[in-house]
Amino acid sequence: MHYDYLIVGAGLFGAAFAREAAAAGKKVLVIDKRDHIGGNVYTESVEDIQVHRYGAHIFHTNDKTVWDYVNRFAEFNRYTNSPVANYHGELYSLPFNMYTFNKMWGVITPQQAQAKIEEQRAAAGITEPRNLEEQAISLVGTDIYEKLVKGYTEKQWGRPCTELPSFIIKRLPVRLTFDNNYFNAKYQGIPVGGYTGMVERMLEGIEVRLNTDYLENREQLRALADTVVYTGSIDGYFDYCLGHLSYRSVRFETEVLDMPNFQGNAVVNYTDRETPYTRIIEHKFFEFGTQPKTVISREYSSEWRPGVEPYYPVNDEKNGALYQQYKALAEREKGVIFGGLLGEYRYYDMDAVLLSALKLAEREFGTEER
């Protein structure tokens, strides 16, 4: 059979584009090198608990178009992301808010908290932040930076904060209120029953082949379709001919515990440098679980190397310049569209991934975003 579109990757981008292509009457084949659909949002049932195999994914958006779209395929619960930070046994609220400031400094009013931050910013002599460290101190002061930002960030990115760009920390919420909701989003939640069921419904009626690596069977697979939508790493597609882009990867240690409650929260970040993992996820609390057992995952951040799954692009100046060279190659690749986090070498939240796929469908088929 010949297809209009071969979609490489059964994650959110590939599934959403496949759904829209099929709705437009196109013949579609979706392939994925893994043994399951869903990409990194894949969830699996362990002890009747939906486990996020590739790390926690909390859906959040201010875009009603995207929210309405995902609600076509899943019912979302009311989960609100309120992580806890653990610094050598001291527990702090995240995002940074009045609970955090009270625990750190004993301040009671927003005015006192703001004055403390201003005092520490002035003492650091920062006027125009040049890197992540200076940006963080200017946002929350030196004490919070040292305890709750520096160690966690350096574990996560594998680089000193002074070598990381300031924009990474700009999205971090800082509130002079007692609001523990991490995201400034109108819509937020987790699909009831996990993400895999949602992606299954997105791909309903569409041919999917798993355990199929496009790059290992490129000529045969490319001949199957008029157009390829490629969601893998853009440098991998071109056999790293210009060099490797940098990514961060994550290793997970997951275990079932014979207890109903391990840490009392879905997400606990370990912000000291000495603890080797960045956070522990307790999966049952994403869906308010009451199961007699619990499942936890410790997350260890690491530098990417070939053969390891890439997770986050390192969007610094050097990698940005290299990506532009790969992008120029991609633009000359006839009949191939690059999309998604790895295909565009860009950190995307889930709603942005979906919106990008829907916009591509609109360009391809003249459809309205649905």
Residue pairs with C-beta under 8 A, 6 or more apart in sequence:
1 27
1 224
2 27
2 224
2 225
2 226
3 27
3 28
3 29
3 224
3 225
3 226
4 21
4 26
4 27
4 28
4 225
4 226
4 227
5 17
5 18
5 21
5 26
5 27
5 28
5 29
5 225
5 226
5 227
5 228
5 229
6 29
6 31
6 221
6 222
6 224
6 225
6 227
6 228
6 229
7 14
7 17
7 18
7 21
7 28
7 29
7 30
7 31
7 228
7 229
7 231
8 14
8 31
8 32
8 214
8 228
8 229
8 230
8 231
8 232
9 30
9 31
9 32
9 39
9 230
9 231
9 232
9 340
10 30
10 31
10 32
10 34
10 36
10 37
10 38
10 39
10 199
10 203
10 208
10 210
11 32
11 38
11 39
11 40
11 41
11 199
11 231
11 340
11 353
12 39
12 41
12 199
12 340
12 350
12 353
12 354
12 357
13 231
13 339
13 340
13 341
13 343
13 353
13 354
13 356
13 357
14 30
14 32
14 39
14 229
14 231
14 340
14 357
15 30
15 37
15 38
15 199
15 202
15 203
16 69
16 202
16 353
16 354
16 357
16 358
16 361
17 229
17 339
17 357
17 360
17 361
18 28
18 30
18 202
18 203
18 206
19 202
19 203
19 206
20 357
20 358
20 361
20 365
20 367
20 370
21 28
21 361
21 364
21 365
22 28
22 205
22 206
23 367
23 370
24 361
24 364
24 365
24 367
26 365
28 206
28 207
29 207
29 208
29 209
29 224
29 225
30 37
30 203
30 206
30 207
30 208
30 209
31 208
31 209
31 210
31 212
31 214
31 221
32 39
32 208
32 209
32 210
32 211
32 212
33 211
33 212
33 213
33 214
34 42
34 210
34 211
35 210
35 211
36 42
36 44
36 196
36 210
37 196
37 199
37 200
37 203
37 208
37 210
38 195
38 196
38 199
39 54
39 231
40 54
40 55
40 57
40 311
41 52
41 54
41 57
41 195
41 199
41 350
42 52
42 53
42 54
42 195
42 196
42 199
43 50
43 51
43 52
43 53
43 194
43 195
43 196
44 50
44 51
44 53
44 194
44 196
45 51
45 194
46 254
46 256
46 283
46 295
47 256
47 291
47 293
47 294
47 295
48 291
49 283
49 284
49 287
49 289
49 291
49 293
49 294
49 295
50 193
50 194
50 283
50 286
50 287
51 254
51 283
51 295
51 297
52 195
52 281
52 283
52 286
52 297
53 252
53 254
54 250
54 252
54 309
54 311
55 250
55 252
55 281
55 297
55 299
55 311
56 266
56 267
56 281
56 286
57 195
57 350
58 79
58 81
58 183
58 188
58 189
58 190
58 286
59 70
59 76
59 187
59 188
59 189
59 190
59 191
59 350
59 351
60 81
60 183
60 185
60 187
60 188
60 349
60 350
60 351
61 67
61 185
61 186
61 187
61 188
61 349
61 350
61 351
62 184
62 185
62 186
62 187
63 351
63 355
64 186
64 187
65 355
65 358
65 369
66 351
66 354
66 355
66 358
67 186
67 187
67 351
69 354
69 358
69 369
69 370
70 76
70 191
70 198
70 354
72 370
73 198
73 199
73 201
73 202
74 191
74 192
74 193
74 195
74 197
74 198
74 201
75 191
75 192
76 187
76 189
76 190
76 191
76 192
77 189
77 190
77 191
77 192
77 287
77 288
78 188
78 189
79 188
79 189
79 190
79 266
79 286
79 287
79 288
80 180
80 181
80 182
80 188
81 181
81 182
81 183
81 188
81 266
81 267
82 93
82 94
82 180
82 181
82 182
82 265
83 94
83 182
83 265
83 266
83 267
83 268
83 269
83 279
84 91
84 92
84 93
84 94
84 263
84 265
84 267
84 268
84 269
85 91
85 92
85 93
85 94
85 100
85 148
85 152
85 268
85 269
85 271
86 268
86 269
86 270
86 271
86 272
86 275
87 147
87 148
87 151
87 270
87 271
87 272
88 272
88 274
90 103
90 147
91 103
92 99
92 100
92 103
92 104
92 147
92 148
93 99
93 100
93 103
93 180
94 100
94 148
94 180
94 182
94 269
95 172
95 173
95 174
95 175
95 180
95 181
95 182
96 139
96 140
96 144
96 148
96 172
96 173
96 174
96 175
97 174
97 175
97 176
97 177
97 178
97 179
97 180
98 110
98 113
98 175
98 176
98 177
98 178
99 178
99 180
100 144
100 148
101 107
101 112
101 113
101 116
101 176
102 108
104 143
104 144
104 147
105 112
105 113
105 116
105 143
107 113
107 116
110 176
110 177
113 176
114 176
116 141
117 139
117 140
117 141
119 141
120 137
120 141
120 142
120 143
121 137
121 138
121 141
123 142
124 134
124 137
124 138
124 142
126 134
126 137
126 138
129 135
129 137
129 138
129 166
130 166
131 161
131 162
131 163
131 164
131 165
131 166
132 153
132 161
132 162
132 164
132 165
132 166
132 168
132 169
133 145
133 150
133 160
133 161
133 162
133 164
134 166
135 166
135 167
135 169
135 170
136 144
136 145
136 149
136 150
136 153
136 161
136 169
136 172
137 145
139 169
139 172
139 174
140 148
140 149
140 174
147 271
147 272
148 271
149 161
149 169
149 271
150 161
150 271
150 273
151 271
151 272
151 273
151 274
152 269
152 270
152 271
152 278
153 161
153 164
153 168
153 169
154 160
154 161
154 273
155 273
155 276
155 277
155 278
155 301
156 248
156 278
156 301
157 164
157 168
157 248
157 301
157 314
158 248
158 301
158 302
158 303
164 316
165 315
165 316
165 317
173 182
173 183
173 184
181 188
190 286
190 287
191 197
191 198
192 287
212 221
214 221
214 228
214 230
214 232
215 232
215 236
215 237
222 228
226 335
227 335
227 336
227 337
228 335
228 336
228 337
229 336
229 337
229 339
229 360
230 237
230 336
230 337
230 338
230 339
230 343
231 338
231 339
231 340
231 342
231 343
232 342
232 343
233 245
233 247
233 310
233 342
233 343
233 345
234 245
234 323
234 326
234 327
234 330
234 338
234 342
234 343
234 344
234 345
235 242
235 243
235 244
235 245
235 322
235 326
235 345
237 330
237 338
238 326
238 329
238 330
240 306
241 329
242 322
242 325
242 326
242 329
243 322
244 306
245 313
245 314
245 319
245 322
245 323
245 326
245 345
246 303
246 304
246 313
246 314
246 316
246 318
246 319
247 304
247 310
247 311
247 312
247 313
247 314
248 301
248 302
248 303
248 304
248 310
248 311
248 312
248 314
249 301
249 302
249 303
249 304
249 305
249 308
249 309
249 310
249 311
250 299
250 300
250 301
250 302
250 311
251 299
251 300
251 302
252 297
252 298
252 299
252 300
253 277
253 297
253 298
253 300
254 295
254 296
254 297
254 298
255 295
255 296
256 293
256 294
256 295
257 293
257 294
257 295
257 296
258 293
259 293
259 294
260 290
260 291
260 292
260 293
260 294
261 282
261 294
262 280
262 282
262 294
262 296
263 280
263 282
263 296
264 282
265 282
265 285
266 281
266 282
266 283
266 285
266 286
267 279
267 280
267 281
267 282
268 279
268 280
268 282
269 278
269 279
270 277
270 278
270 279
270 280
276 300
277 298
277 299
277 300
278 299
278 300
278 301
279 298
279 299
280 296
280 297
280 298
280 299
281 296
281 297
281 299
282 294
282 295
282 296
283 289
283 294
283 295
283 296
283 297
284 290
284 291
284 294
284 295
302 308
304 310
304 311
310 342
312 347
313 319
313 323
313 341
313 342
313 345
313 346
313 347
315 345
315 346
315 347
319 345
323 345
326 345
330 336
330 338
337 360
338 344
339 356
339 357
339 360
340 348
340 353
340 356
340 357
341 347
341 348
341 353
344 356
348 356
355 369
358 369
358 370
359 369
361 367
361 369
362 368
362 369
